[in-house]
Amino acid sequence: MSSSSSSSNFLLVLFFISLLSSFSSSANVDNDHTLTTYIVKVHYDAKPSIFPTHKHWYESSLSSSTSLIHTYDTVFHGFSARLTSSEARNLKTLPHVIALIPEQVRHLHTTRSPQFLGLKTSDSAGLLKESDFGSDLVIAVIDTGIWPERQSFNDRDLGPVPAKWKGQCITAKDFPSSSCNRKIIGARYFCQGYESTNGKMNETSEFRSPRDSDGHGTHTASIVAGRYVFPASTLGYARGVAAGMAPKARLSIYKVCWNSGCYDSDILAAFDSAVSDGVDVVSLSVGGVVVPYYLDAIAIGAFGASDHGIFVSASAGNGGPGALTVTNVAPWVASVGAGAIDRNFPADVHLGNGKIIPGVSVYSGPGLGGPEKKYSLVYAGSEAGDSYSASLCLEGSLDPKYVEGKIVLCDRGINSRAAKGEVVKKAGGIGMILANGVFDGEGLVADCHLLPATAVGASGGDEIRKCISDAEKAKSPATATIIFKGTRVNVRPAPVVAAFSARGPNPESPEILKPDVIAPGLNILAAWPDKVGPSGVPSDKRRTEFNILSGTSMACPHVSGLAALLKAAHPEWSPAAIRSALMTTAYTVDNRGETMLDESTGNTSTVLDFGAGHVHPQKAMNPGLIYDITSYDYVNFLCNLNYTVTNIQVITRRSADCKGARRAGHVGNLNYPSLSAVFQQYGEHKMSTHFIRTVTNVGDPNSVYKIVIRPPRGTLVTVQPEKLVFRRVGQKLNFLVRVEAMAVKLSPGSSSVKSGYIRWNDGKHNVTSPLVVTMQQPL
């Protein structure tokens, strides 16, 4: 070792000794002993040679009482630790520390769908054939783990594990090595972040292993890549063949979600492992509050994955139908909303006054008899006492004398839908009607109830309450019954946008339209663990191989599986190319030939609800043109968001030069397959902007595409050139879209959104990009 390097190492040792003493002295004066978990970004290449590993170096930066939670070295460079506010302040002053990111706690976004999407077992010429069902691809599912014994995860007729695979199957007393096979080729669990906040887990209620004690992870894993299983049903409902999107793809399981949520430090560790293990697709049905991308562990982990050529799809969230509810909005993530498929489970309420209120349920026990046999009907919210708790059927809120032997109307909210049924049952009620609130609208979710029960929309709930109050006035008790009609298929209209599916605009960067697409997410049949009842209520002792769940959590793995099939058929496609293919070929018209409806209102839905539309796998296979994006394009996008160089480095692990990017234009110039213009009306009568886009020909050589424009109402849209002439496959051509909009009358703080599209057509392919124009009136 040269004398200069040894002296610099000696100085570094002195520096760290002084740092440790500053930690101990500041600890004495620090009144704030509250610990917060931080994810710490460091200059990875700055590690002094005296430290054998990065872990040793990181530990030297912390006080002796602080231990590392995780170290990261693939999608992110740094570590996570629990720190007091003074320790965090001291850490920020170190020259090699770039940023501290406070941890967020995320939550889960809780089968005819392959057939509804047009993926059939006998498919001899479509997407499944071309990709050999995705047999060499590995899909990472970051979730609650897996129940590996389910038939959906058998490895019959699967070839050897792909040679590129570097992952592991982490065993435990309840997860032997036989839990992995040629289907589940990797399984890990990450609980250090969870336990550092909550203390040691209770191993009587959850497994310290990749095994699933919740059900959500087993369900999503089988949607993404479950094998063909026949017969499949939940308590007799939705009978048929169950199959995932990519039935031969391999699964690698990363368990990050525990009883109290999914912790950022663990999620980032899962991304880090998944990328170094060699996965091809990451599926993540988890989300939280939208924050700037440099404070968002999911966005940071997903960027690292995308930078390694891995497609990441994430659920858009279940905060709908309100605006600005979409989550997981980074442009390098495919954000997936939820639609209904053409199957439902009708269970109607027959009122004593002769009216029939439509509802849905997957209750399977003894029924209430035919429509002639009626029972007394009560609304606990109209009873004396704590009527608010009783209206919601919260634990302990119902008076058995009031509800015994009756059908009880309960309002949605606070406790789970199935838990309300348990409360009614415990109090002696014979049945339950679950009514949506105004916010839920008419969107219905079928549940495996513990007693005869059905869910009705907000207007149906109002109708039933009116029936009860009319009967009370007439001094004659209201009566009703519930008629369960089983499974109904070929329902029209379908798809519809699920009421719960989160909506745009994108709260972080409105110039990027989110969600990107929707996929089946309402009442989806998929695999379920052995130790969890189908209602999810602890007292539910029923056991079922499959369960029916709803959520953007169920929609996301549909897209993850489709992405694996596309990657198998087009190994050279980037993650952005795959997302482009799914977006530009998506459809917005339902099986009646009309624009899809919004389930919550029954009105026509918009691009802020469905993004580019509902995925169409066969067309995505051959999109004609794609909008490709590189990591450098994303860096330019971040520059144009006015992020600092440090902010950008936290996300991208590289230093950015923003001078060229800012010259190149604005945020909306990211080569995204959708176009979103946002105008602030500062008194100008006419406003304009432009978008530059580049398309790559992945269709036929010697093809000519002509533009079709449907401008948003009240705008003028032009595209130059109007014709793109491609000589060869792989050729790239640019075009410019100009948008002019006239000011509209708006009250301060309000906005108006209009949409249209531009479409390139060569007689064979339709390459469609939604175009959204938002006018905002500043306060």
Residue pairs with C-beta under 8 A, 6 or more apart in sequence:
1 49
5 49
8 48
9 48
9 49
9 50
12 48
12 50
13 50
16 60
16 61
19 61
19 90
19 94
20 63
20 64
22 90
23 62
23 63
23 87
23 90
24 63
24 64
26 86
26 87
26 90
27 63
27 65
27 84
27 86
27 87
29 86
30 84
30 85
30 86
32 84
32 85
32 86
33 84
34 84
34 85
35 82
35 83
35 84
36 82
36 83
36 84
36 85
36 88
36 102
36 103
37 69
37 80
37 81
37 82
37 83
37 102
37 103
37 193
37 196
37 197
37 263
37 264
37 265
38 80
38 81
38 82
38 83
38 88
38 91
38 100
38 101
38 102
38 103
39 72
39 76
39 78
39 79
39 80
39 100
39 101
39 103
39 264
39 265
39 268
39 297
40 58
40 78
40 79
40 80
40 81
40 91
40 97
40 99
40 100
40 101
41 76
41 77
41 78
41 97
41 98
41 99
41 100
41 101
41 649
41 650
42 58
42 77
42 78
42 79
42 96
42 97
42 98
43 77
43 95
43 96
43 97
43 98
44 54
44 73
44 77
44 78
44 653
46 95
46 96
47 54
47 57
48 57
51 57
51 60
54 71
54 73
55 68
55 71
55 79
58 68
58 71
58 78
58 79
59 67
59 68
61 91
61 94
61 96
61 97
62 68
62 81
62 83
62 87
62 91
63 87
66 81
66 82
66 83
66 87
67 81
68 79
68 80
68 81
69 79
69 80
69 81
69 82
69 192
69 193
69 196
69 265
70 79
70 80
70 190
70 192
70 193
70 265
70 266
70 268
70 269
70 272
71 78
71 79
72 78
72 79
72 80
72 268
72 269
72 272
73 272
74 271
74 272
74 273
74 275
74 276
74 304
74 308
75 268
75 271
75 272
75 275
75 300
75 301
75 303
75 304
75 305
75 307
75 308
75 653
76 268
76 271
76 272
76 300
76 301
76 304
76 653
77 653
78 98
80 103
80 193
80 264
80 265
80 268
80 269
82 196
82 197
83 91
88 100
91 97
91 100
92 100
98 646
98 649
98 650
99 294
99 646
99 647
99 650
101 264
101 294
101 295
101 297
101 300
101 650
102 295
103 193
103 197
103 263
103 264
103 265
103 297
104 264
104 288
104 289
104 291
104 296
104 297
105 197
105 260
105 261
105 262
105 263
105 264
105 288
106 257
106 261
106 262
106 263
106 264
106 267
106 286
106 287
106 288
106 298
107 261
107 262
107 286
107 287
107 288
108 143
108 144
108 214
108 216
108 257
108 262
108 285
108 286
108 551
108 553
109 285
109 286
109 287
109 315
109 316
109 317
109 318
109 551
109 552
109 553
109 556
110 216
110 285
110 318
110 549
110 550
110 551
110 553
111 223
111 232
111 238
111 240
111 242
111 243
111 524
111 525
111 526
111 546
112 238
112 240
112 341
112 342
112 343
112 489
112 525
113 223
113 341
113 520
113 524
113 558
114 120
114 243
114 244
114 245
116 341
116 342
116 343
116 494
116 495
116 520
117 245
117 519
117 520
117 558
117 562
117 615
117 616
117 617
118 126
118 616
118 617
118 618
119 126
119 127
119 128
119 243
119 245
119 617
120 126
120 128
121 128
121 228
121 241
121 243
123 129
126 617
126 618
126 621
127 562
127 565
127 566
127 569
127 617
127 618
127 620
127 621
128 247
128 565
130 565
130 568
130 569
130 621
131 246
131 564
131 565
131 566
131 568
131 569
132 248
132 568
133 246
133 247
133 248
133 249
133 565
134 225
134 246
134 248
134 249
134 561
134 564
134 565
134 567
134 568
135 158
135 159
135 248
135 249
135 250
135 568
136 162
136 568
137 162
137 246
137 249
137 250
137 280
137 281
137 564
137 567
137 568
138 162
138 165
138 167
138 185
138 186
138 249
138 250
138 251
138 252
138 277
138 278
138 279
138 280
138 281
139 224
139 225
139 246
139 249
139 250
139 251
139 252
139 279
139 280
139 281
139 282
139 283
139 560
139 561
139 564
140 252
140 253
140 254
140 270
140 274
140 277
140 279
140 281
140 282
140 283
141 217
141 220
141 221
141 224
141 251
141 252
141 253
141 254
141 283
141 557
141 560
142 254
142 256
142 267
142 270
142 271
142 274
142 282
142 283
142 284
142 286
143 212
143 216
143 217
143 220
143 221
143 253
143 254
143 255
143 256
143 257
143 283
143 284
143 285
143 286
144 212
144 213
144 214
144 215
144 216
144 217
144 218
144 255
144 257
144 258
145 187
145 189
145 207
145 209
145 210
145 211
145 212
145 213
145 214
145 217
145 218
145 253
145 255
146 153
146 184
146 187
146 210
146 211
146 212
146 217
146 218
146 221
146 251
146 253
146 255
147 211
147 212
147 218
147 527
147 528
147 529
147 530
148 175
148 179
148 180
148 181
148 184
148 187
148 211
149 179
149 530
150 218
150 222
150 527
150 528
150 529
150 545
151 227
151 229
151 527
151 545
152 221
152 222
152 226
152 227
152 229
152 242
152 244
152 526
152 527
153 181
153 183
153 184
153 221
153 222
153 226
153 227
153 251
153 527
154 181
154 183
154 227
155 181
155 182
155 183
156 227
158 182
158 183
158 248
158 250
159 182
160 182
161 182
161 185
161 250
162 185
162 250
162 278
164 278
165 185
165 186
165 250
165 277
165 278
166 276
166 277
166 278
167 185
167 186
167 188
167 252
167 273
167 277
167 278
167 279
168 186
168 187
168 188
168 277
169 177
169 179
169 180
169 184
169 185
169 186
169 187
170 187
170 188
170 189
170 209
170 210
171 177
171 179
171 209
172 207
172 208
172 209
172 210
172 211
173 209
174 207
174 209
174 211
175 187
175 207
175 209
175 210
175 211
179 187
179 210
179 211
180 186
180 187
182 250
183 225
183 227
183 250
183 251
184 250
184 251
184 252
184 253
185 250
185 251
185 252
186 251
186 252
186 253
186 277
187 210
187 252
187 253
187 255
188 210
188 252
188 253
188 254
188 255
188 270
188 273
189 208
189 209
189 210
189 254
189 255
189 256
190 254
190 255
190 256
190 266
190 267
190 269
190 270
190 273
191 201
191 208
191 255
191 258
191 266
192 265
192 266
192 269
193 263
193 264
193 265
193 266
193 269
194 201
194 258
194 260
194 261
194 263
194 266
195 201
196 265
197 263
198 258
198 260
201 208
201 258
201 259
202 259
205 213
205 259
206 213
206 258
206 259
207 213
209 255
210 253
210 255
212 218
212 255
212 529
213 529
213 531
213 532
214 257
214 529
214 532
215 528
215 529
215 532
215 536
215 547
215 549
216 257
216 285
216 549
216 553
217 253
217 255
217 257
218 526
218 527
218 528
218 529
219 524
219 526
219 527
219 528
219 547
219 549
219 553
219 554
220 283
220 285
220 526
220 553
220 554
220 556
220 557
221 251
221 253
221 527
221 557
222 242
222 244
222 526
222 527
223 244
223 245
223 524
223 526
223 554
223 557
223 558
223 561
224 244
224 245
224 246
224 249
224 251
224 283
224 557
224 558
224 560
224 561
224 564
225 244
225 245
225 246
225 247
225 248
225 249
225 250
225 251
225 561
225 564
226 242
226 243
226 244
226 247
226 526
226 527
227 243
227 244
227 247
227 248
228 241
228 242
228 243
228 247
229 241
229 242
229 243
229 545
229 546
230 240
230 241
230 242
231 239
231 240
231 241
232 238
232 239
232 240
232 241
232 242
232 525
232 545
232 546
233 239
233 240
233 525
233 546
234 362
234 448
234 525
234 528
234 534
234 544
234 546
234 547
234 548
235 362
235 364
235 448
235 534
235 542
235 544
236 364
236 486
237 345
237 362
237 364
237 446
237 486
237 487
237 548
238 343
238 345
238 362
238 487
238 523
238 525
238 546
238 548
239 487
242 525
242 526
242 527
242 546
244 526
244 557
244 561
245 557
245 558
245 560
245 561
245 562
245 564
245 565
246 561
246 562
246 564
246 565
246 568
249 561
249 564
249 568
252 274
252 277
252 279
254 270
254 273
254 274
256 262
256 263
256 266
256 267
256 269
256 270
256 286
257 286
262 286
264 297
264 298
265 297
267 284
267 286
267 297
267 298
267 301
268 297
268 300
268 301
270 301
271 282
271 301
271 302
271 304
271 305
272 301
272 304
274 282
274 305
274 310
275 304
275 305
275 308
275 310
279 310
280 310
280 311
280 564
280 567
281 310
281 311
281 312
281 313
281 560
281 563
281 564
281 567
282 302
282 305
282 310
282 311
282 312
282 313
282 560
283 313
283 556
283 557
283 560
283 561
284 298
284 302
284 312
284 313
284 314
284 315
284 328
284 556
285 314
285 315
285 551
285 552
285 553
285 554
285 556
285 557
286 298
286 314
286 315
286 553
287 298
287 314
287 315
287 316
287 317
287 327
287 328
288 298
288 327
289 327
290 296
290 326
290 327
290 329
290 507
290 508
291 508
292 508
292 643
292 647
293 299
293 300
293 303
293 330
293 508
293 638
293 643
293 651
294 300
294 643
294 647
294 648
294 650
294 651
296 330
298 314
298 328
298 330
298 333
299 328
299 330
299 332
299 333
299 651
300 650
300 651
302 312
302 314
302 330
302 332
302 333
303 330
303 332
303 631
303 634
303 651
303 652
304 653
305 312
306 312
306 332
306 333
306 575
306 576
306 631
306 634
307 631
307 652
307 653
309 574
309 575
310 575
311 334
311 560
311 563
311 564
311 567
311 575
311 578
311 579
312 332
312 333
312 334
312 575
313 333
313 334
313 335
313 336
313 556
313 557
313 559
313 560
313 563
314 328
314 333
314 334
314 335
314 336
314 556
315 327
315 328
315 335
315 336
315 551
315 552
315 553
315 555
315 556
316 326
316 327
316 328
316 335
316 336
316 337
316 338
316 501
316 502
316 514
316 515
316 552
316 555
317 325
317 326
317 327
317 328
317 502
317 552
318 338
318 500
318 501
318 502
318 551
318 552
318 553
319 325
319 326
319 327
319 500
319 502
319 503
320 337
320 497
320 498
320 499
320 500
320 501
320 502
320 503
320 600
320 609
321 439
321 441
321 443
321 499
321 500
321 501
321 503
321 598
321 600
321 601
321 609
322 439
322 503
323 503
323 504
323 505
323 608
324 503
324 504
324 505
324 507
325 502
325 503
326 335
326 337
326 502
326 503
326 504
326 505
326 506
326 507
326 514
326 515
327 335
327 502
328 335
329 335
329 506
329 507
329 508
329 509
329 512
329 514
330 508
331 509
331 512
331 629
331 634
331 637
331 670
331 672
332 575
332 576
332 629
332 634
334 516
334 517
334 559
334 563
334 579
334 582
335 514
335 515
335 516
335 611
336 515
336 516
336 517
336 518
336 519
336 521
336 552
336 555
336 556
336 558
336 559
337 497
337 498
337 501
337 502
337 503
337 515
337 517
337 518
337 519
337 521
337 552
337 555
337 609
337 610
337 611
338 497
338 498
338 500
338 501
338 518
338 519
338 520
338 521
338 522
338 550
338 551
338 552
338 554
338 555
339 494
339 495
339 496
339 497
339 498
339 501
339 518
339 519
339 520
339 521
339 522
339 555
339 596
339 610
339 614
340 494
340 495
340 496
340 498
340 520
340 522
340 523
340 599
341 494
341 495
341 520
341 522
341 523
341 524
342 489
342 490
342 491
342 492
342 494
342 495
342 591
343 487
343 488
343 489
343 491
343 523
344 360
344 446
344 487
344 488
344 491
344 523
345 360
345 361
345 362
345 446
345 485
345 486
345 487
345 488
345 523
345 548
346 358
346 359
346 360
346 485
346 486
346 488
347 359
347 360
347 361
347 363
347 454
347 482
347 483
347 484
347 485
348 356
348 357
348 358
348 359
348 454
348 482
348 483
348 485
349 356
349 357
349 359
349 433
349 454
349 456
349 460
349 464
349 480
349 481
349 482
350 356
350 371
350 374
350 480
350 481
350 482
350 483
351 357
351 377
351 463
351 464
351 467
351 478
351 479
351 480
352 374
352 377
352 467
352 471
352 478
352 479
352 480
353 467
353 470
355 463
355 467
357 456
357 460
357 463
357 464
358 456
358 457
358 460
359 433
359 444
359 454
359 455
359 456
359 460
359 482
360 444
360 445
360 446
360 454
360 455
360 523
361 446
361 447
361 449
361 453
361 454
361 455
361 482
361 484
362 446
362 447
362 448
362 449
362 523
362 548
363 448
363 449
363 451
363 452
363 453
363 454
363 484
364 448
365 451
365 452
366 452
367 452
367 482
367 483
367 484
368 375
368 407
368 430
368 431
368 452
368 481
368 482
369 481
370 481
370 483
371 481
371 483
373 481
374 479
374 480
374 481
375 405
375 406
375 407
375 430
375 431
375 479
375 480
375 481
376 405
376 406
376 407
376 477
376 478
376 479
377 406
377 407
377 409
377 433
377 464
377 467
377 468
377 477
377 478
377 479
377 480
378 402
378 403
378 406
378 407
378 408
378 409
378 468
378 478
379 391
379 408
379 409
379 464
379 465
379 468
380 387
380 390
380 391
380 393
380 397
380 398
380 402
380 403
380 408
380 409
380 410
381 387
381 388
381 390
381 391
381 409
381 411
382 465
382 468
382 469
382 472
383 390
383 399
383 402
385 399
386 397
389 397
390 397
390 398
390 399
391 410
391 411
392 410
392 411
392 412
392 413
392 414
392 415
392 420
393 408
393 410
393 411
393 415
393 420
393 423
393 424
393 432
394 414
394 415
394 423
395 415
395 419
395 423
396 423
397 423
398 408
398 423
398 424
398 427
398 429
399 427
400 427
400 428
403 424
403 427
403 428
403 429
404 427
404 428
404 429
405 428
405 429
405 430
406 429
406 430
407 429
407 430
407 431
407 432
407 433
407 480
407 481
407 482
408 424
408 427
408 429
408 431
408 432
408 433
409 432
409 433
409 435
409 461
409 464
409 465
409 468
410 420
410 423
410 424
410 432
410 433
410 434
410 435
411 435
411 437
411 461
412 434
412 435
412 436
412 437
412 440
413 437
415 423
416 536
416 537
417 434
417 445
417 447
417 455
418 447
418 448
418 449
418 450
418 535
418 536
418 537
418 540
419 537
420 432
420 434
421 432
421 434
421 447
421 449
421 450
421 451
421 453
421 535
421 537
422 450
422 535
422 537
422 539
422 540
424 431
424 432
424 451
424 453
425 450
425 451
429 451
430 451
430 452
431 451
431 452
431 453
431 481
431 482
432 449
432 451
432 452
432 453
432 454
433 453
433 454
433 455
433 456
433 461
433 464
433 480
433 482
434 453
434 454
434 455
434 456
435 455
435 456
435 457
435 458
435 460
435 461
435 464
435 465
436 442
436 443
436 444
436 455
436 456
436 457
436 458
436 460
436 461
437 458
437 461
438 458
440 457
440 458
440 499
440 500
440 600
441 457
441 458
441 499
441 599
441 600
441 601
442 457
442 458
442 459
442 499
442 599
442 600
442 601
442 602
443 457
443 498
443 499
443 500
443 599
443 600
444 455
444 456
444 457
444 499
444 599
445 455
445 500
445 522
445 523
445 550
446 455
446 523
446 548
446 550
447 453
447 455
447 535
448 533
448 534
448 535
448 540
448 542
448 544
448 547
448 548
449 535
450 535
450 537
450 539
450 540
452 482
452 484
453 482
454 482
454 484
456 464
464 480
467 478
467 480
468 478
470 478
471 477
471 478
472 478
492 590
492 591
492 592
493 590
493 591
493 592
493 594
493 596
493 597
494 590
494 591
495 518
495 520
495 590
495 596
495 614
496 590
496 596
496 597
496 598
496 599
496 605
497 518
497 596
497 597
497 598
497 599
497 605
497 609
497 610
498 521
498 522
498 550
498 599
499 598
499 599
499 600
500 550
500 551
500 552
501 515
501 518
501 521
501 552
501 555
501 609
502 515
502 552
503 515
503 608
503 609
504 510
504 513
504 514
504 515
504 607
504 608
504 609
504 611
505 513
505 514
505 608
505 676
505 753
505 772
505 774
506 512
506 513
506 514
506 676
509 641
509 667
510 676
510 678
510 774
511 666
511 667
511 668
511 670
511 676
511 677
511 678
512 667
512 670
512 672
512 674
512 676
513 607
513 608
513 611
513 612
513 672
513 674
513 675
513 676
513 770
513 772
514 611
515 610
515 611
516 579
516 582
516 583
516 611
516 612
516 674
517 559
517 582
517 583
517 586
517 610
517 611
517 612
517 613
517 614
517 615
518 555
518 609
518 610
518 611
518 613
518 614
518 615
519 555
519 556
519 558
519 559
519 562
519 614
519 615
520 554
520 555
520 558
521 550
521 551
521 552
521 553
521 554
521 555
521 558
522 550
522 554
522 599
523 548
523 549
523 550
524 548
524 549
524 550
524 554
525 546
525 547
525 548
526 546
526 547
526 549
526 554
527 545
527 546
527 547
528 534
528 544
528 545
528 546
528 547
530 543
533 539
533 540
533 541
533 542
533 543
534 540
534 542
534 544
534 547
534 548
535 542
558 615
559 582
559 615
562 582
562 615
562 617
562 620
563 575
563 578
563 579
563 582
565 617
566 573
566 578
566 581
566 582
566 620
566 621
567 573
567 578
569 621
570 577
570 578
570 698
573 581
573 626
573 698
574 628
574 629
574 630
576 626
576 627
576 628
576 629
576 630
576 671
577 626
577 628
577 696
577 698
579 673
580 623
580 626
580 627
580 628
580 673
581 620
581 621
581 623
581 626
582 612
582 615
582 620
583 611
583 612
583 613
583 673
583 674
583 769
584 612
584 623
584 625
584 626
584 627
584 673
584 767
584 768
584 769
585 616
585 619
585 620
585 623
585 766
585 767
585 768
586 611
586 612
586 613
586 614
586 615
586 616
586 768
587 613
587 614
587 616
588 595
588 596
588 610
588 613
588 614
589 595
589 596
590 596
590 597
594 604
595 604
595 605
596 604
596 605
596 610
596 613
596 614
597 603
597 604
597 605
598 604
598 605
598 606
598 609
606 753
606 755
607 674
607 755
607 770
607 772
608 753
608 755
608 772
611 674
611 770
612 673
612 674
612 768
612 769
612 770
613 770
622 699
622 765
623 698
623 699
623 765
623 767
624 697
624 698
624 699
624 703
624 705
624 760
624 762
624 764
624 765
624 766
624 767
625 695
625 696
625 697
625 698
625 699
625 705
625 760
625 765
625 767
626 695
626 696
626 698
627 671
627 672
627 673
627 693
627 694
627 695
627 696
627 769
628 671
628 694
628 696
629 670
629 671
629 672
631 652
633 670
633 671
634 652
634 670
635 648
635 652
635 654
635 656
635 661
636 658
636 660
636 661
636 664
636 669
636 670
637 661
637 667
637 670
638 647
638 648
638 651
638 652
638 656
639 648
639 656
639 658
639 661
639 662
640 661
640 662
640 665
640 666
640 667
640 669
641 667
645 655
645 656
645 658
648 655
648 656
648 658
649 655
649 656
665 692
666 689
668 675
668 676
668 677
668 689
668 691
669 691
669 692
671 693
671 694
673 769
674 769
674 770
674 771
674 772
675 691
675 693
675 737
675 739
675 758
675 769
675 770
675 771
675 772
676 771
676 772
676 774
677 689
677 691
677 739
677 741
677 771
677 772
677 773
677 774
678 774
678 776
679 687
679 689
679 741
679 773
679 774
679 775
679 776
680 776
680 778
681 687
681 743
681 744
681 746
681 775
681 776
681 777
681 778
682 778
684 743
685 742
685 743
686 740
686 741
686 742
686 743
687 740
687 741
687 743
688 738
688 739
688 740
688 741
689 738
689 739
690 736
690 737
690 738
690 739
691 736
691 737
691 739
692 734
692 735
692 736
693 734
693 735
693 736
693 737
693 769
694 732
694 733
694 734
695 724
695 732
695 733
695 735
695 760
695 767
696 730
696 731
696 732
697 703
697 726
697 728
697 729
697 730
697 731
697 732
697 733
698 729
698 730
699 726
699 729
699 762
699 764
699 765
700 729
700 762
700 764
701 726
701 727
701 728
701 729
702 726
702 727
703 726
703 762
703 764
704 723
704 724
704 725
704 726
704 762
705 723
705 724
705 726
705 760
705 761
705 762
705 765
705 767
706 722
706 723
706 760
706 761
706 762
707 719
707 722
707 723
707 735
707 758
707 759
707 760
708 758
708 759
708 760
708 761
709 717
709 718
709 719
709 756
709 757
709 758
709 759
710 756
710 757
710 758
710 759
711 717
711 756
711 771
712 754
712 755
712 756
712 771
712 772
712 773
713 754
713 756
714 741
714 742
714 744
714 754
715 739
715 740
715 741
715 742
715 754
715 756
715 773
716 738
716 739
716 740
716 741
717 737
717 738
717 739
717 740
717 756
717 758
717 771
718 737
718 738
719 735
719 736
719 737
719 738
719 758
720 735
720 736
720 738
721 735
724 733
724 735
724 760
725 733
726 733
737 758
737 771
739 771
739 773
741 773
741 775
743 775
744 752
744 775
746 752
746 775
746 776
746 777
747 777
748 777
748 778
748 779
749 777
749 778
749 779
750 776
750 777
751 774
751 775
751 776
751 777
752 774
752 775
753 772
753 773
753 774
753 775
754 772
754 773
755 770
755 771
755 772
755 773
756 770
756 771
756 773
757 768
757 769
757 770
757 771
758 768
758 769
758 771
759 766
759 767
759 768
759 769
760 766
760 767
761 767
